[in-house]
Amino acid sequence: MASAFFFDAEPLCEPSVPTLDACALCAKPLGRDSDIFMYRGDTPFCSEECRHEQMQIDAIRARQAARSAARRQQQQQHSSRAESRHHESRKVSVAT
């Protein structure tokens, strides 16, 4: 006889997986007899439009993250150059 605990919906210490109850973007309830449009494997959407809108949002966020990373890298390079110039300016030659 199988125990009920083997059939728990969410195992302990594991992140929950989105359910197929509602659209991930607009939260419209998803019926059992309606089409479900999936994105990224486990994210449900009520329509192609909602899925496409989420894809556009994700693309914008990815571009912003890439720009931020590039800016951080440039700032790090700039600060390391400025630091090396600062150390070089401390060298003093003394004439005898």
C-alpha positions in Angstrom: 0.0 0.0 0.0 1.5 3.4 -1.0 1.7 6.2 1.5 0.1 9.6 0.8 3.3 11.5 1.4 4.8 10.2 -1.9 2.2 12.2 -3.7 2.7 15.6 -2.1 2.4 18.4 -4.6 5.6 20.2 -3.5 8.6 18.4 -2.1 10.3 19.9 0.9 13.3 22.2 0.2 12.6 22.5 -3.5 11.4 25.7 -5.2 7.8 25.6 -6.4 7.0 25.2 -10.0 4.4 27.5 -11.5 1.0 25.8 -11.7 -1.1 25.8 -14.7 -4.0 27.6 -12.9 -3.5 31.1 -14.2 -1.7 33.1 -16.9 1.8 34.2 -15.6 1.3 37.7 -17.1 -2.3 38.7 -16.7 -3.4 36.2 -14.1 -6.4 35.1 -16.1 -7.6 31.7 -14.9 -6.7 28.9 -17.3 -9.4 26.4 -17.9 -8.8 22.7 -18.3 -10.3 22.8 -21.8 -8.5 25.9 -23.0 -5.2 26.2 -24.9 -2.2 27.0 -22.7 0.8 28.7 -24.3 4.1 27.8 -22.6 7.3 29.8 -22.4 10.6 28.8 -20.8 9.4 25.3 -20.3 7.1 25.7 -17.3 5.5 29.2 -17.5 1.9 29.2 -18.7 0.1 32.0 -20.6 -3.5 32.3 -21.7 -2.7 33.5 -25.2 0.1 34.0 -27.7 -0.2 37.7 -27.1 0.6 37.4 -23.3 3.4 35.0 -24.1 4.9 37.3 -26.7 4.6 40.3 -24.3 6.6 38.4 -21.7 9.2 37.5 -24.2 9.6 41.2 -25.1 9.9 42.1 -21.4 12.5 39.4 -21.0 14.5 40.7 -24.0 14.4 44.3 -22.7 15.6 43.1 -19.3 18.4 41.1 -20.9 19.6 44.1 -22.9 19.5 46.3 -19.8 21.5 43.8 -17.8 24.1 43.5 -20.6 24.4 47.3 -20.7 24.7 47.5 -16.9 27.4 44.8 -16.9 29.3 46.7 -19.7 29.1 49.9 -17.7 30.4 48.3 -14.5 33.3 46.7 -16.5 34.2 50.1 -18.0 34.0 51.8 -14.5 36.3 49.1 -13.1 38.8 49.5 -15.9 38.7 53.3 -15.5 39.1 53.2 -11.7 42.1 50.7 -12.0 43.7 53.0 -14.6 43.2 56.0 -12.4 44.6 54.2 -9.4 47.7 53.1 -11.3 48.2 56.8 -12.5 47.9 57.9 -8.9 50.6 55.5 -7.8 52.9 56.6 -10.6 52.5 60.2 -9.7 53.9 59.5 -6.2 57.3 58.7 -7.7 59.6 61.5 -7.1 63.1 61.9 -8.5 65.6 63.7 -6.3 68.4 65.5 -7.9 71.7 65.5 -6.1 
